[in-house]
Amino acid sequence: MGKRAAFDEIRGHEGGDAARPEFAALGSWIRDTPPAELNRRQQAAEAAFRQLGITFAVYGEAEAAERIIPFDIVPRVFTAPEWARLSEGLVQRVVAINAFLDDVYGARRIIADGVVPPELILANPQFRPVLAGARPPHGIFAHICGIDLVRTGPDEFFVLEDNARTPSGVSYMLENREAMLRLCPELFELFPVAPVDDYPDALHGTLRSVAPRGRSSNPVCVLLTPGHFNSAFYEHSFLADSMGIELVEAADLVVDDDIVWMKTIEGLVRVDVIYRRLDDDYLDPLVFLPESVLGVPGLVSAYMAGNVTLVNAPGTGIADDKAIYSYMPEIVKYYTGSEAKLPNVETWRCREPDCLRYVLDNLSDLVVKLVDGSGGYGMLVGPTATRHEIECFRAALVAEPHRYIAQPTLALSTVPTLTEQGVAPRHVDFRPFVLSGADGVTIVPGGLTRVALREGSLVVNSSQGGGTKDSLILLDRPQRGER
């Protein structure tokens, strides 16, 4: 799978100059729009993003530099049948993720039935024993999931990662669409495109639907941020403003007798739902890191008492651990009774001796990841790694094999991308955002396409030089209004 040529989403495996029939209009638009005009529009979009303050922090450098995430003006397109298939698989997977979380913090049937090794859950740093017995409203733990997908062929989509803690990036989906509507309106005359601008309303509806029992008539929802120094602060403020809810920091909240209150100039206001955008470790200094000044003392106790809903629930990190990911096909079948509609990428668990031997013998061909890694950090891409990098990973694998998984180097699909040399193919992945509430699962027809801007690179993370694109989901028939 990792040896063949990358699938060109516009031209297919055969390549050539002609676009596939369903993408002929996009091919014509790319061909007929002069590169100088594409550059002008792209620069206008990035200037607008800079003015809005849409930045991210690059950690690990001499300073945590704030940068604009690069934006590419050439959109990615999904047909209606492709989106229908993806949506079915995403719903199934997120239902299974929530059933898994409800089980591991409850009866633990999946352990008793031998589907997942107990040590992989109970000894996992992302599993929070203090939360055993938690019963959030409607049994929903992961209200917002960002499922990372990759494509290798016309009908070949794979789940690369499950992000069930505090998935980010949805503001880029919304701002990218706004930029495209303003700068490339002719595209939306060519295509009947599904809108994404109702995501904030859908998210707010999800938050309101999971309020604690007895508080559902007019619940107070807030977004808890670590503060303006956080790399995703723009997204926090953007979403709070779009939903019309308060953006709060820890100092704005207080817990009294297991009830969470928000300080206002009129006095204390009870809080029912907290969309928290900080990691578990910083959430409550009485339970997790005692030195945290970003969390709210007593918050976990209020949550366990059922007096406040935390979105996403603490402890959801166990569901996006990469070792657990390797069991997701079995997890999906266990809880839904059906085979997974979206398959995993083949994965070797380095904790298993046979897998470790294979990985050590094939390091130059594989991608190796920390089971709890994210953002493209702590990862080896064998085919592009130096000999020194490979040997460093070899030593790390021998010393702590349980901390790693390995996967084949996939030939990620490519889409047309504006480069300094003109429009050229670049590798991409895709993160749709899936909402789970009292009324079921909702997926806004869109997502974040991340693109590896460096020629030949497979790493799409913004922290590693990647950018973003608008993702156009085509409707079966034209739709008037916001396109």
Secondary structure, 3 states (H helix, E strand, C coil): CCCCCCCECCCECCCCCCCCHHHHHHHHHHHHCCHHHHHHHHHHHHHHHHHHCCEEEECCCCCCEEEECCEEEEEEEECHHHHHHHHHHHHHHHHHHHHHHHHHCCCCHHHHCCCCCHHHHHCCCCCCHHHCCCCCHHHCCCCEEEEEEEEEECCEEEEEEEECCCCCCHHHHHHHHHHHHHHCCCHHHHCCECCCCCHHHHHHHHHHHCCCCCCCCCCCEEEECCCCCCCCHHHHHHHHHHHCCEEECHHHEEEECCEEEEEECCEEEECCEEEECCCHHHCCCCCCCCCCCCCCCCHHHHHHCCCCEEECCCCHHHHCCHHHHCCHHHHHHHHHCCCCCCCECCCEECCCHHHHHHHHHCHHHEEEEECCCCCCCCEEEHHHCCHHHHHHHHHHHHHCHHHEEEEECCCCCEEEEEECCEEEEEEEEEECEEEEECCEEEECCCCEEEEECCCCCCCCCHHHCEEEEEEEEECCCCCCCCC
